[in-house]
Amino acid sequence: MRGHGRSAPHRGGVTGYLFKLIRESIPLTQEQLAMDLDVDRVTVQSWESGRRPFTAVPLGQAIAVRRRLGRLGANTILLAALDDAAEADLILAAVLDEHVGRSDIAEQPLGWSVLTHRLTDLILWAVLGQTPTIARGLPTAHPRRGPVASGPTLPVDEQRAFFTHLHVLADRAAAGRHRNVLLHRQACFLAGMDPTKAAAGWLTQTTARAHRTTTFRTWSPLWPDARSVVTSLANQGDPEPLRDFIARAHPDDACERAALNYSAYWVGEIPYRHRDDSFMPEALTDWHGSILLRHLVHRLDPEHPFADLNIHNVWALLAARRGLALDNPAATRALLDRSVPLLDSDRISAQSRQELTSIVYSLRADGLTGTGTGR
């Protein structure tokens, strides 16, 4: 793995807590697992607590441990997330580094590859205490004596520092001749998750500057950058920049392909990582769309900060994948049912209402119906 320039301290909180859930999914105690892995109990305990991070274990040993966990019957979804958990810890260590304002911007792992939903989920598990999708609905472990952490949540001061440092990184990534667009947009995107809404001010200034200088006639590397900033503003409570982006920044097929390819990548339909955004405007060949359709339909909610974007993406997806609705009857029924409160709501734009009405009309013309009362 690439170095971090200056030696930053290892962090193992996310990986360690995930390791604990993996052990409990078998299920084994720390003592039992230590025997199976031929290590002492203190080693397992220190991996899980993050005191001796599993991310610092030599690669060969880490591979052997993971294979042994698989043979012992560990939850395969949790086990598959270990790489993302390790990357989440690496990103957290780099963003929280007290020297973030002076460190080499090219050595920031937040700018090394395009984030996915699962990786972002794991980062926010530590920053916000939000249980990631992969860990929801797991059986409750056996009760233990004394207080037990419910996740790898950072102390409050580090949570605040995380969002403050993202602002620093975004400013540095946007400055100078060697602008790092990927780092800038991903720092802005994560900043939009700040529950204090403190990022809204500087994100608004970023959007205003970009709006004065950028008109999208087709896709460019600045397109996903602008998209990330306006989605962050929507998450901070201002949906208008996102609505404006949907209306004016999809002028051709390249931009529509970019929106769909990125969304498919985000939800895991594209099974490999991309180091930058250049894959976005390519042909829609690497994925089917069923996972993306279910993901979007689940988020068709008037209260969702990205309601307008989700509607537009469903509209574009069904236009690009003509047979997808027929292939996914349950998702299609849910789509029709969820359309009713959306169309009755005043929380979506006129364009979203038009696109959603078009979706409903097309599906019903094909003989597809929901389970509700309809319109």
C-alpha positions as CSV (number, residue, x, y, z in Angstrom):
1,M,0.0,0.0,0.0
2,R,1.1,3.5,-0.7
3,G,2.9,5.4,2.0
4,H,1.4,8.4,3.8
5,G,4.5,10.6,3.5
6,R,5.2,11.6,7.1
7,S,4.6,8.6,9.4
8,A,1.0,9.0,10.7
9,P,-0.1,6.9,13.6
10,H,-2.0,3.7,12.8
11,R,-5.7,3.7,13.6
12,G,-7.6,0.5,14.0
13,G,-10.9,1.4,15.5
14,V,-13.1,0.6,12.5
15,T,-11.2,-2.6,11.6
16,G,-11.1,-3.7,15.2
17,Y,-14.8,-3.3,15.8
18,L,-15.6,-5.1,12.5
19,F,-13.2,-7.8,13.6
20,K,-15.2,-8.2,16.8
21,L,-18.5,-8.5,14.9
22,I,-16.8,-11.1,12.7
23,R,-15.8,-13.1,15.7
24,E,-19.2,-12.9,17.2
25,S,-20.8,-14.1,14.0
26,I,-19.0,-17.4,14.2
27,P,-19.7,-17.2,17.3
28,L,-16.6,-17.5,19.5
29,T,-15.2,-15.8,22.6
30,Q,-11.9,-14.0,22.4
31,E,-10.2,-16.9,24.1
32,Q,-11.7,-19.5,21.7
33,L,-10.7,-17.5,18.6
34,A,-7.2,-16.9,19.9
35,M,-6.8,-20.7,20.2
36,D,-8.0,-21.2,16.7
37,L,-5.7,-18.5,15.3
38,D,-2.8,-19.7,17.4
39,V,-2.3,-16.3,19.1
40,D,-2.9,-15.3,22.7
41,R,-6.1,-13.7,23.9
42,V,-4.4,-10.3,24.5
43,T,-3.6,-10.2,20.7
44,V,-7.3,-10.7,19.7
45,Q,-8.4,-8.2,22.4
46,S,-5.9,-5.6,21.2
47,W,-7.0,-6.1,17.5
48,E,-10.6,-5.5,18.5
49,S,-9.9,-2.5,20.7
50,G,-7.6,-0.9,18.1
51,R,-4.7,-0.7,20.6
52,R,-2.7,-3.0,18.3
53,P,-4.4,-2.3,15.0
54,F,-5.1,-5.3,12.7
55,T,-4.1,-2.9,9.9
56,A,-0.5,-3.1,11.2
57,V,-0.4,-7.0,10.9
58,P,1.9,-8.2,8.1
59,L,0.1,-8.9,4.9
60,G,0.8,-12.7,4.9
61,Q,-0.5,-13.1,8.5
62,A,-3.6,-11.0,7.8
63,I,-4.5,-13.2,4.8
64,A,-4.0,-16.3,6.8
65,V,-6.2,-15.0,9.6
66,R,-9.0,-14.0,7.2
67,R,-8.9,-17.4,5.6
68,R,-9.1,-19.1,9.0
69,L,-12.1,-16.9,9.9
70,G,-13.8,-18.0,6.7
71,R,-13.3,-21.6,7.5
72,L,-14.6,-21.1,11.0
73,G,-17.9,-19.9,9.5
74,A,-17.6,-16.1,9.8
75,N,-20.3,-13.8,8.2
76,T,-19.1,-13.5,4.6
77,I,-20.4,-10.0,4.2
78,L,-18.6,-8.7,7.2
79,L,-15.4,-10.6,6.2
80,A,-15.5,-9.1,2.8
81,A,-15.6,-5.6,4.3
82,L,-12.3,-5.9,6.1
83,D,-10.3,-4.2,3.3
84,D,-12.7,-1.3,3.3
85,A,-12.5,-1.1,7.1
86,A,-8.7,-0.9,6.8
87,E,-9.0,1.9,4.2
88,A,-11.5,3.7,6.4
89,D,-9.0,3.6,9.3
90,L,-6.2,4.9,6.9
91,I,-8.4,7.8,5.7
92,L,-9.4,8.7,9.3
93,A,-5.7,8.7,10.4
94,A,-4.7,11.0,7.6
95,V,-7.6,13.4,7.9
96,L,-7.3,13.7,11.7
97,D,-3.5,14.2,11.4
98,E,-2.7,17.4,13.3
99,H,-0.3,18.3,10.4
100,V,-3.0,18.1,7.7
101,G,-2.5,21.7,6.7
102,R,1.1,21.0,5.8
103,S,1.3,17.4,4.7
104,D,1.8,16.4,1.1
105,I,-1.6,16.7,-0.6
106,A,-0.8,13.9,-3.0
107,E,-0.3,11.6,-0.1
108,Q,-3.8,12.0,1.3
109,P,-5.6,8.6,0.9
110,L,-8.9,10.4,0.6
111,G,-7.8,11.4,-2.9
112,W,-6.4,8.0,-4.0
113,S,-9.5,6.3,-5.3
114,V,-13.2,6.9,-5.7
115,L,-15.2,6.3,-2.6
116,T,-18.0,3.7,-2.5
117,H,-21.1,3.6,-0.3
118,R,-19.6,0.8,1.8
119,L,-16.4,2.6,2.5
120,T,-18.2,5.9,3.2
121,D,-20.5,4.0,5.6
122,L,-17.5,2.7,7.5
123,I,-15.9,6.1,7.8
124,L,-19.2,7.6,9.1
125,W,-19.5,4.7,11.5
126,A,-16.6,6.2,13.4
127,V,-17.4,9.9,12.8
128,L,-21.1,9.9,13.4
129,G,-21.8,6.6,15.1
130,Q,-24.1,5.5,12.3
131,T,-24.3,1.7,12.0
132,P,-23.3,0.8,8.5
133,T,-25.6,-1.1,6.2
134,I,-23.5,-4.3,6.4
135,A,-23.8,-4.4,10.2
136,R,-27.6,-3.7,10.5
137,G,-29.8,-6.6,11.6
138,L,-27.0,-8.7,13.0
139,P,-27.9,-11.1,15.9
140,T,-27.3,-9.6,19.3
141,A,-24.1,-10.9,20.9
142,H,-24.2,-12.6,24.3
143,P,-24.5,-10.1,27.1
144,R,-21.1,-9.1,28.6
145,R,-20.2,-7.6,32.0
146,G,-19.7,-3.9,32.2
147,P,-20.2,-1.2,29.6
148,V,-19.6,-2.3,26.0
149,A,-19.0,0.1,23.0
150,S,-21.7,-0.1,20.4
151,G,-19.4,0.9,17.6
152,P,-16.0,2.4,16.8
153,T,-17.2,6.0,17.4
154,L,-14.5,8.7,17.7
155,P,-14.4,11.0,20.7
156,V,-16.3,14.3,20.3
157,D,-13.2,16.4,19.8
158,E,-12.0,14.2,17.0
159,Q,-15.4,14.2,15.3
160,R,-15.3,18.0,15.2
161,A,-11.6,17.9,14.0
162,F,-12.6,15.6,11.2
163,F,-15.0,18.1,9.6
164,T,-12.7,21.0,10.3
165,H,-9.8,19.2,8.6
166,L,-12.0,18.4,5.6
167,H,-12.4,22.1,5.0
168,V,-8.6,22.5,5.2
169,L,-8.2,19.7,2.7
170,A,-10.8,21.0,0.3
171,D,-9.2,24.4,0.2
172,R,-5.7,23.0,-0.3
173,A,-6.9,20.6,-3.0
174,A,-8.6,23.5,-4.9
175,A,-5.5,25.8,-4.8
176,G,-2.5,26.1,-7.0
177,R,-1.5,24.6,-10.3
178,H,-1.7,21.0,-9.1
179,R,-5.4,20.9,-8.2
180,N,-6.5,17.6,-6.9
181,V,-10.1,17.4,-8.1
182,L,-10.9,14.0,-6.6
183,L,-9.6,15.0,-3.1
184,H,-11.5,18.3,-3.3
185,R,-14.8,16.7,-4.2
186,Q,-14.6,13.9,-1.7
187,A,-13.6,16.2,1.1
188,C,-16.6,18.4,0.2
189,F,-18.9,15.3,0.0
190,L,-17.9,14.0,3.4
191,A,-18.2,17.6,4.8
192,G,-21.8,17.5,3.8
193,M,-22.4,14.9,6.5
194,D,-21.6,17.3,9.3
195,P,-24.6,17.2,11.6
196,T,-23.9,20.7,12.9
197,K,-24.4,22.2,9.4
198,A,-21.2,24.2,9.9
199,A,-20.1,23.2,6.4
200,A,-23.0,25.0,4.7
201,G,-21.3,28.4,4.5
202,W,-18.1,27.4,2.8
203,L,-19.8,24.9,0.6
204,T,-22.1,27.7,-0.6
205,Q,-19.1,29.9,-1.4
206,T,-17.6,26.9,-3.4
207,T,-20.8,26.5,-5.4
208,A,-21.0,30.2,-6.1
209,R,-17.4,30.3,-7.4
210,A,-18.0,27.3,-9.6
211,H,-21.3,28.6,-10.9
212,R,-19.6,31.8,-12.2
213,T,-16.9,29.9,-14.0
214,T,-18.4,26.6,-15.2
215,T,-21.0,25.8,-17.8
216,F,-21.3,22.1,-18.6
217,R,-21.7,21.4,-22.3
218,T,-20.5,17.8,-21.8
219,W,-18.8,15.8,-19.1
220,S,-15.5,17.0,-17.6
221,P,-13.6,16.2,-14.4
222,L,-15.2,19.2,-12.9
223,W,-18.7,17.7,-13.4
224,P,-18.5,15.2,-10.5
225,D,-16.7,17.8,-8.4
226,A,-19.7,20.2,-8.8
227,R,-22.1,17.3,-8.2
228,S,-20.5,16.4,-4.9
229,V,-20.6,20.0,-3.7
230,V,-24.3,20.5,-4.5
231,T,-25.3,17.1,-3.0
232,S,-23.4,18.1,0.2
233,L,-25.4,21.4,0.3
234,A,-28.6,19.4,-0.1
235,N,-27.5,17.3,2.9
236,Q,-26.8,20.5,4.8
237,G,-30.4,21.7,4.2
238,D,-30.3,23.6,0.9
239,P,-31.7,21.6,-2.1
240,E,-31.8,24.4,-4.7
241,P,-28.1,24.1,-5.9
242,L,-28.7,20.3,-6.5
243,R,-32.0,21.0,-8.4
244,D,-30.2,23.6,-10.5
245,F,-27.4,21.1,-11.2
246,I,-29.9,18.4,-12.3
247,A,-31.6,20.9,-14.6
248,R,-28.5,22.4,-16.3
249,A,-25.7,20.0,-15.9
250,H,-27.1,17.0,-17.9
251,P,-26.8,18.5,-21.4
252,D,-25.8,15.3,-23.2
253,D,-25.6,11.5,-23.0
254,A,-22.1,11.6,-21.6
255,C,-23.4,13.4,-18.4
256,E,-26.4,11.0,-18.1
257,R,-24.0,8.1,-18.5
258,A,-21.7,9.6,-15.8
259,A,-24.6,9.9,-13.4
260,L,-25.6,6.3,-13.9
261,N,-22.1,4.8,-13.9
262,Y,-21.2,6.7,-10.8
263,S,-24.4,5.6,-9.0
264,A,-23.8,2.0,-10.1
265,Y,-20.2,2.1,-8.8
266,W,-21.4,3.8,-5.5
267,V,-23.8,0.9,-4.7
268,G,-21.3,-1.9,-5.7
269,E,-22.6,-3.0,-9.1
270,I,-19.2,-2.2,-10.5
271,P,-17.2,-4.7,-8.4
272,Y,-13.7,-3.1,-8.7
273,R,-12.4,0.2,-7.5
274,H,-11.5,3.2,-9.7
275,R,-8.6,5.5,-9.0
276,D,-10.3,8.5,-10.5
277,D,-13.6,9.7,-12.1
278,S,-12.6,9.1,-15.7
279,F,-14.8,6.0,-15.9
280,M,-18.0,7.9,-15.4
281,P,-18.9,8.9,-19.0
282,E,-18.0,5.5,-20.5
283,A,-20.6,3.1,-22.1
284,L,-23.0,1.5,-19.6
285,T,-21.5,-2.0,-20.0
286,D,-20.1,-3.2,-16.7
287,W,-23.3,-3.5,-14.6
288,H,-27.0,-4.7,-14.8
289,G,-28.9,-2.2,-12.7
290,S,-31.0,-4.3,-10.3
291,I,-29.0,-3.4,-7.3
292,L,-29.0,0.3,-8.2
293,L,-32.8,0.3,-8.9
294,R,-33.5,-1.2,-5.4
295,H,-31.1,1.3,-3.8
296,L,-32.8,4.3,-5.5
297,V,-36.3,3.1,-4.9
298,H,-35.6,2.6,-1.2
299,R,-34.6,6.3,-1.0
300,L,-37.6,7.7,-2.8
301,D,-38.8,9.6,0.2
302,P,-40.0,13.3,0.3
303,E,-37.8,13.8,3.3
304,H,-34.6,12.4,1.8
305,P,-32.1,15.2,1.1
306,F,-31.4,13.8,-2.4
307,A,-35.0,13.1,-3.3
308,D,-34.8,15.1,-6.6
309,L,-31.5,13.4,-7.5
310,N,-32.9,9.9,-6.7
311,I,-36.0,10.6,-8.9
312,H,-33.8,11.8,-11.8
313,N,-31.6,8.8,-11.5
314,V,-34.5,6.4,-11.5
315,W,-35.9,8.2,-14.6
316,A,-32.5,7.9,-16.4
317,L,-31.9,4.3,-15.3
318,L,-35.3,3.1,-16.6
319,A,-34.7,4.9,-19.9
320,A,-31.3,3.3,-20.3
321,R,-32.3,-0.2,-19.1
322,R,-35.7,-0.8,-20.8
323,G,-36.3,-4.2,-19.4
324,L,-35.2,-3.5,-15.8
325,A,-38.6,-2.8,-14.4
326,L,-40.0,-6.1,-15.7
327,D,-36.9,-8.0,-14.3
328,N,-37.5,-6.5,-10.8
329,P,-41.2,-6.7,-10.1
330,A,-40.9,-6.1,-6.3
331,A,-38.8,-3.0,-6.8
332,T,-41.2,-1.8,-9.5
333,R,-44.2,-2.2,-7.2
334,A,-42.3,-0.4,-4.4
335,L,-41.5,2.4,-6.9
336,L,-45.1,2.9,-7.9
337,D,-46.2,2.8,-4.2
338,R,-43.5,5.3,-3.2
339,S,-44.5,7.6,-6.1
340,V,-47.8,8.5,-4.5
341,P,-46.5,10.5,-1.4
342,L,-43.8,12.0,-3.6
343,L,-46.3,13.3,-6.1
344,D,-48.5,14.6,-3.3
345,S,-45.5,16.4,-1.7
346,D,-44.4,19.9,-2.2
347,R,-40.8,19.0,-1.3
348,I,-39.7,18.0,-4.9
349,S,-39.0,20.2,-7.9
350,A,-41.2,20.7,-10.9
351,Q,-38.7,18.8,-13.0
352,S,-38.8,15.9,-10.5
353,R,-42.6,15.9,-10.5
354,Q,-42.6,15.7,-14.3
355,E,-40.0,12.9,-14.4
356,L,-41.8,10.9,-11.8
357,T,-45.1,11.3,-13.5
358,S,-43.4,10.1,-16.7
359,I,-42.1,7.0,-14.9
360,V,-45.5,6.1,-13.4
361,Y,-47.3,6.6,-16.7
362,S,-44.8,4.4,-18.6
363,L,-44.9,1.6,-16.0
364,R,-48.6,1.5,-15.9
365,A,-48.8,1.6,-19.7
366,D,-46.7,-1.6,-19.6
367,G,-49.3,-3.1,-17.2
368,L,-47.2,-2.8,-14.1
369,T,-49.1,-1.7,-10.9
370,G,-48.3,-1.0,-7.3
371,T,-49.9,-2.5,-4.2
372,G,-51.4,0.8,-3.0
373,T,-54.4,2.7,-4.1
374,G,-52.6,4.3,-7.0
375,R,-53.6,7.7,-8.5
